[in-house]
């Protein structure tokens, strides 16, 4: 029986992970779960799975959960508790599914404890890629990507990297693939969150609409597969059937295909190197419209270009754009700035920030805090 610690249990990745667990109760035990404020949903999860630990990073939510819980689950509170369950002796696998910079420290704690990390928190690599990958190496941890694109590349490279020339991430283009740039100024948060293929949280849905999510995935791919920016490509593929491709010097291209459902890559990460039933139907290409591919419009999706620029700068630049993006998206979702302001705020934050190479998690966190302060100040000029 594998003990699973699920960081971000109430989010979409967390729910999909538990759906896979439900198919294989003889293989996986839910050892620990976490959430931020949704104690009501956590209460239901505790009743169903009876984990040893339940963490609420919000202390008032933790108090509410403690008051109402009726099973023998120990409730912990505060962000530091995430590190405790991620590195716990009895934890075997960690699903790192906390969105944003808030998930970075616990992912790193899992790496330092030598766990299998099923990484759905791309910010761990965007903010602290060098530090994180070194920790994985030093502590003999196992890193399995959970993003559908990175899982596809990981699967395509199981036959080896000999002759590898480039990797290509596919991007759906979100809800605005064919929307003219001139119409994007008036886009509302609800429109930006209406993704045509995936059901996701509001923040990551906006990131998909701006293509910043794909930009962060480019940075993540750089660290996962040890490739420079010039060997990482992006292609627009609105059907989200081909999840990514790898290209070799002999002219061969390998791609991984499947229906757009995160349970597929989650089950792969949980069972690797074997495969188990994910609950996802097999792909039937005869039932799909023709597959389309387009070159990205870097003028319309300028966030994607900013991510490539930050990757080429290296060091703190990648954490800076992530912090600025989180601030900008939050303000957009709160109707304080316009959709196109998001990229402008990120670009200005990058221009105004100091550039250096962080050597510790403290320096990464300090840069994140400074970038957020700069971005917040820039936001005020738009309000």
C-alpha positions as CSV (number, residue, x, y, z in Angstrom):
1,X,0.0,0.0,0.0
2,X,1.4,3.4,-1.0
3,X,0.8,6.3,1.4
4,X,-0.2,9.4,-0.6
5,X,0.1,12.9,0.7
6,X,-2.1,15.3,-1.4
7,X,-1.1,18.9,-1.2
8,X,-4.1,20.9,-2.6
9,X,-6.8,18.3,-2.1
10,X,-9.8,20.5,-2.8
11,X,-8.5,21.8,-6.2
12,X,-9.1,20.3,-9.6
13,X,-5.9,18.3,-9.6
14,X,-6.6,17.1,-6.0
15,X,-10.1,16.0,-7.0
16,X,-8.8,14.1,-10.1
17,X,-6.1,12.4,-7.9
18,X,-8.7,11.2,-5.5
19,X,-10.8,9.9,-8.4
20,X,-7.9,7.7,-9.4
21,X,-7.4,6.6,-5.8
22,X,-11.1,5.6,-5.7
23,X,-10.4,3.2,-8.6
24,X,-7.5,1.6,-6.8
25,X,-8.2,1.5,-3.0
26,X,-6.0,-1.6,-2.7
27,X,-3.0,0.3,-3.9
28,X,-3.2,3.8,-2.5
29,X,-3.9,5.1,1.0
30,X,-4.6,8.8,1.5
31,X,-2.2,9.5,4.3
32,X,-2.4,13.3,4.5
33,X,-4.4,16.1,2.7
34,X,-4.2,19.8,2.7
35,X,-6.3,22.9,1.7
36,X,-6.2,26.6,2.3
37,X,-9.6,27.8,3.5
38,X,-12.3,25.3,2.3
39,X,-12.7,23.4,5.5
40,X,-16.2,22.2,4.6
41,X,-14.9,20.3,1.6
42,X,-12.0,19.0,3.7
43,X,-14.5,17.8,6.3
44,X,-16.1,15.6,3.7
45,X,-12.8,14.3,2.5
46,X,-11.7,13.5,6.0
47,X,-14.9,11.5,6.6
48,X,-14.4,9.6,3.4
49,X,-10.7,8.9,3.4
50,X,-9.8,9.2,7.2
51,X,-6.3,10.5,6.6
52,X,-3.8,10.6,9.4
53,X,-3.3,14.3,8.9
54,X,-5.3,17.2,7.5
55,X,-3.7,20.6,7.0
56,X,-5.5,23.9,6.7
57,X,-3.0,26.6,5.9
58,X,-5.6,29.2,7.1
59,X,-5.7,29.0,10.9
60,X,-9.3,30.0,11.2
61,X,-10.3,27.3,8.7
62,X,-8.2,24.8,10.7
63,X,-10.1,25.8,13.9
64,X,-13.4,25.2,12.1
65,X,-12.3,21.8,10.8
66,X,-11.1,20.8,14.3
67,X,-14.5,21.8,15.8
68,X,-16.5,19.7,13.3
69,X,-14.3,16.7,12.5
70,X,-15.6,13.4,13.8
71,X,-12.9,11.0,12.6
72,X,-9.5,10.2,14.1
73,X,-7.6,12.7,11.9
74,X,-5.1,15.1,13.3
75,X,-5.7,18.7,12.1
76,X,-2.6,20.9,11.6
77,X,-2.6,24.6,10.7
78,X,-0.3,27.0,8.9
79,X,2.0,26.8,5.9
80,X,4.8,25.1,7.8
81,X,2.5,22.1,8.4
82,X,2.7,21.4,4.6
83,X,6.4,20.7,5.0
84,X,5.7,18.4,7.8
85,X,3.3,16.1,5.9
86,X,5.3,16.4,2.6
87,X,8.5,15.1,4.4
88,X,6.8,12.8,6.9
89,X,8.5,9.4,7.3
90,X,5.3,7.6,6.4
91,X,4.7,9.6,3.2
92,X,5.6,7.7,0.1
93,X,4.3,9.8,-2.8
94,X,3.5,13.5,-2.7
95,X,1.1,15.1,-5.1
96,X,2.2,18.7,-5.2
97,X,-0.9,20.5,-6.5
98,X,-0.9,23.8,-4.6
99,X,-1.3,26.6,-7.1
100,X,1.3,29.4,-7.1
101,X,4.3,30.3,-5.0
102,X,2.5,29.0,-1.9
103,X,3.3,25.4,-3.0
104,X,7.1,25.9,-3.5
105,X,8.4,25.2,0.0
106,X,6.4,22.0,0.6
107,X,7.5,20.7,-2.8
108,X,11.1,21.4,-1.9
109,X,10.6,19.7,1.5
110,X,9.4,16.6,-0.3
111,X,12.5,16.6,-2.5
112,X,14.8,16.9,0.5
113,X,13.0,14.0,2.1
114,X,13.7,11.8,-1.0
115,X,10.0,11.3,-1.9
116,X,8.4,10.6,-5.3
117,X,7.1,14.1,-6.2
118,X,4.2,14.2,-8.6
119,X,4.7,17.8,-9.6
120,X,1.7,19.8,-10.6
121,X,3.0,23.0,-9.0
122,X,5.1,24.5,-11.7
123,X,6.1,27.4,-9.6
124,X,8.6,25.2,-7.7
125,X,10.7,25.1,-10.8
126,X,9.9,28.6,-12.1
127,X,11.0,30.2,-8.9
128,X,13.7,27.9,-7.6
129,X,14.5,25.5,-10.5
130,X,18.2,25.3,-9.8
131,X,17.7,24.8,-6.1
132,X,14.9,22.3,-6.5
133,X,16.6,20.1,-9.1
134,X,19.7,20.0,-7.0
135,X,17.7,18.9,-4.0
136,X,16.1,16.1,-6.1
137,X,19.6,15.0,-7.2
138,X,21.2,15.3,-3.8
139,X,18.4,13.4,-1.9
140,X,17.6,10.8,-4.6
141,X,14.1,12.0,-4.9
142,X,11.9,10.9,-7.9
143,X,10.3,13.7,-9.9
144,X,7.4,12.9,-12.2
145,X,5.7,15.8,-14.0
146,X,1.9,16.0,-13.9
147,X,1.3,18.8,-16.4
148,X,-0.2,17.0,-19.4
149,X,2.5,18.6,-21.7
150,X,5.5,17.6,-19.5
151,X,4.1,14.2,-18.9
152,X,3.7,13.7,-22.6
153,X,7.4,14.6,-23.2
154,X,8.4,12.5,-20.2
155,X,6.6,9.5,-21.8
156,X,8.0,10.1,-25.2
157,X,11.5,10.2,-23.8
158,X,11.2,6.8,-22.1
159,X,13.1,5.3,-25.1
160,X,16.0,7.6,-24.5
161,X,17.3,11.0,-25.5
162,X,19.8,10.0,-28.2
163,X,19.5,12.4,-31.1
164,X,17.0,14.7,-29.3
165,X,16.9,18.0,-31.1
166,X,13.9,19.8,-29.5
167,X,10.7,19.4,-27.6
168,X,7.4,21.0,-28.5
169,X,4.7,21.9,-26.0
170,X,1.2,22.1,-27.4
171,X,-1.1,25.0,-26.3
172,X,-4.9,25.0,-26.7
173,X,-4.8,28.8,-27.1
174,X,-7.5,29.0,-24.4
175,X,-10.8,30.9,-25.1
176,X,-9.1,33.6,-27.3
177,X,-7.1,31.7,-29.8
178,X,-9.1,33.3,-32.7
179,X,-10.1,36.5,-30.9
180,X,-8.6,39.6,-32.5
181,X,-6.2,41.6,-30.3
182,X,-8.4,44.6,-30.6
183,X,-11.2,42.8,-28.8
184,X,-9.2,41.6,-25.8
185,X,-9.2,45.0,-24.0
186,X,-12.9,44.5,-23.0
187,X,-12.5,40.8,-21.9
188,X,-14.2,40.1,-18.5
189,X,-12.9,37.6,-15.9
190,X,-15.7,35.2,-16.6
191,X,-14.9,35.2,-20.3
192,X,-11.2,34.6,-19.5
193,X,-12.1,31.7,-17.2
194,X,-14.3,29.9,-19.8
195,X,-11.7,27.5,-21.1
196,X,-12.9,25.4,-24.0
197,X,-11.2,22.1,-23.1
198,X,-10.2,22.0,-19.4
199,X,-12.0,22.6,-16.1
200,X,-9.6,24.5,-13.9
201,X,-9.5,27.1,-11.2
202,X,-9.9,30.8,-12.0
203,X,-6.3,31.8,-11.7
204,X,-4.9,29.1,-13.9
205,X,-7.7,29.6,-16.4
206,X,-6.7,33.3,-16.8
207,X,-3.1,32.1,-17.2
208,X,-4.2,29.9,-20.0
209,X,-6.1,32.7,-21.6
210,X,-3.0,35.0,-21.6
211,X,-0.7,32.1,-22.4
212,X,1.4,32.8,-19.3
213,X,0.6,29.3,-18.2
214,X,2.3,28.0,-21.3
215,X,5.2,30.4,-20.7
216,X,5.7,29.0,-17.2
217,X,5.5,25.5,-18.7
218,X,8.4,26.4,-21.1
219,X,10.4,27.4,-18.0
220,X,9.4,24.2,-16.3
221,X,10.4,22.1,-19.3
222,X,13.8,23.8,-19.3
223,X,14.5,22.4,-15.9
224,X,12.7,19.0,-16.3
225,X,14.5,18.1,-19.5
226,X,17.7,20.2,-19.2
227,X,17.2,22.0,-22.5
228,X,17.9,25.7,-23.4
229,X,15.1,28.0,-24.6
230,X,16.2,27.6,-28.2
231,X,15.4,23.9,-28.1
232,X,11.9,24.4,-26.6
233,X,9.0,25.2,-29.0
234,X,5.3,26.0,-28.6
235,X,2.5,25.2,-31.1
236,X,-1.1,26.1,-30.9
237,X,-3.4,23.0,-31.0
238,X,-6.9,23.9,-30.0
239,X,-8.2,20.3,-29.7
240,X,-5.8,19.4,-26.9
241,X,-5.5,15.8,-28.3
242,X,-1.7,15.8,-28.9
243,X,-0.3,16.8,-25.6
244,X,3.3,17.4,-26.7
245,X,6.0,16.1,-29.1
246,X,9.7,15.4,-29.2
247,X,11.8,15.8,-32.3
248,X,15.0,13.9,-33.2
249,X,17.9,14.6,-35.5
250,X,16.9,11.7,-37.8
251,X,13.6,13.4,-38.7
252,X,11.5,11.3,-36.3
253,X,8.8,12.9,-34.1
254,X,7.2,11.2,-31.2
255,X,3.9,12.5,-29.7
256,X,1.7,11.4,-26.9
257,X,-2.1,11.6,-27.6
258,X,-5.1,11.3,-25.4
259,X,-8.4,12.8,-24.4
260,X,-8.0,16.0,-22.4
261,X,-8.4,14.6,-18.9
262,X,-5.9,15.1,-16.1
263,X,-6.7,11.7,-14.6
264,X,-4.5,10.1,-17.4
265,X,-1.3,11.9,-16.4
266,X,-2.1,11.7,-12.7
267,X,-2.5,7.9,-12.9
268,X,0.7,7.6,-14.9
269,X,2.6,9.6,-12.2
270,X,1.1,7.4,-9.5
271,X,1.8,4.1,-11.2
272,X,5.1,4.8,-13.1
273,X,6.8,2.8,-14.6
274,X,3.6,0.7,-14.8
275,X,0.2,1.9,-16.0
276,X,-3.1,1.6,-14.3
277,X,-6.7,2.4,-15.2
278,X,-7.4,6.1,-14.9
279,X,-11.1,6.1,-15.6
280,X,-10.6,8.0,-18.9
281,X,-12.1,6.7,-22.1
282,X,-9.7,5.6,-24.9
283,X,-9.1,8.1,-27.6
284,X,-11.1,7.6,-30.8
285,X,-9.7,9.9,-33.5
286,X,-12.6,9.0,-35.9
287,X,-14.9,10.9,-33.5
288,X,-12.9,14.1,-33.5
289,X,-12.8,17.0,-35.9
290,X,-9.5,17.4,-37.8
291,X,-6.6,18.3,-35.6
292,X,-5.3,21.9,-36.1
293,X,-2.0,23.5,-35.5
294,X,-1.0,27.2,-35.5
295,X,2.2,29.2,-34.8
296,X,1.7,31.3,-31.7
297,X,0.9,35.0,-32.1
298,X,3.5,36.6,-29.8
299,X,2.0,40.0,-30.2
300,X,-1.4,38.9,-28.9
301,X,0.0,36.5,-26.4
302,X,2.8,38.7,-25.2
303,X,3.0,36.9,-21.8
304,X,4.4,33.9,-23.7
305,X,7.2,36.0,-25.1
306,X,7.9,37.5,-21.6
307,X,8.4,34.0,-20.3
308,X,10.9,33.1,-23.0
309,X,12.7,36.4,-22.3
310,X,12.9,35.6,-18.5
311,X,14.2,32.1,-19.2
312,X,17.0,33.5,-21.4
313,X,17.8,36.1,-18.7
314,X,17.9,33.2,-16.1
315,X,18.2,33.6,-12.4
316,X,15.7,35.7,-10.5
317,X,13.9,36.9,-13.7
318,X,11.7,33.8,-13.8
319,X,10.5,34.3,-10.2
320,X,9.9,37.9,-10.9
321,X,7.5,37.4,-13.8
322,X,5.7,34.7,-11.8
323,X,5.2,37.0,-8.9
324,X,4.1,39.9,-11.1
325,X,1.7,37.6,-12.9
326,X,0.0,36.5,-9.7
327,X,-0.5,40.1,-8.6
328,X,-1.8,41.1,-12.0
329,X,-4.2,38.2,-12.4
330,X,-5.6,38.7,-8.9
331,X,-6.3,42.3,-9.7
332,X,-7.9,41.4,-13.0
333,X,-10.1,38.8,-11.4
334,X,-11.2,41.6,-8.9
335,X,-12.0,43.9,-11.8
336,X,-9.3,46.4,-10.9
337,X,-7.4,46.2,-14.2
338,X,-8.1,45.2,-17.8
339,X,-7.1,41.9,-19.4
340,X,-4.3,43.4,-21.5
341,X,-2.9,45.2,-18.5
342,X,-1.7,41.8,-17.1
343,X,1.2,41.6,-19.6
344,X,2.0,45.2,-19.3
345,X,2.4,44.9,-15.5
346,X,4.6,41.8,-15.8
347,X,6.8,43.6,-18.4
348,X,7.2,46.7,-16.2
349,X,7.9,44.6,-13.1
350,X,10.6,42.7,-14.9
351,X,12.2,46.0,-16.1
352,X,12.2,47.6,-12.6
353,X,13.4,44.5,-10.7
354,X,17.0,43.7,-9.9
355,X,18.4,40.7,-11.6
356,X,20.6,38.1,-9.7
357,X,21.0,34.4,-9.3
358,X,19.4,33.1,-6.0
359,X,21.4,30.6,-4.1
360,X,18.9,29.8,-1.3
361,X,15.2,29.5,-0.8
362,X,15.4,32.7,1.4
363,X,16.7,34.7,-1.6
364,X,14.0,33.2,-3.8
365,X,11.3,34.2,-1.3
366,X,12.8,37.7,-0.9
367,X,12.8,38.2,-4.7
368,X,9.2,37.0,-4.8
369,X,8.2,39.5,-2.1
370,X,10.1,42.4,-3.8
371,X,8.6,41.6,-7.2
372,X,5.1,41.5,-5.7
373,X,5.7,44.9,-4.1
374,X,6.8,46.4,-7.4
375,X,3.9,44.9,-9.2
376,X,1.4,46.1,-6.6
377,X,2.9,49.6,-7.0
378,X,2.5,49.4,-10.8
379,X,-1.1,48.2,-10.5
380,X,-2.0,51.4,-8.6
381,X,-1.2,53.4,-11.8
382,X,-3.9,51.4,-13.6
383,X,-6.6,51.6,-10.9
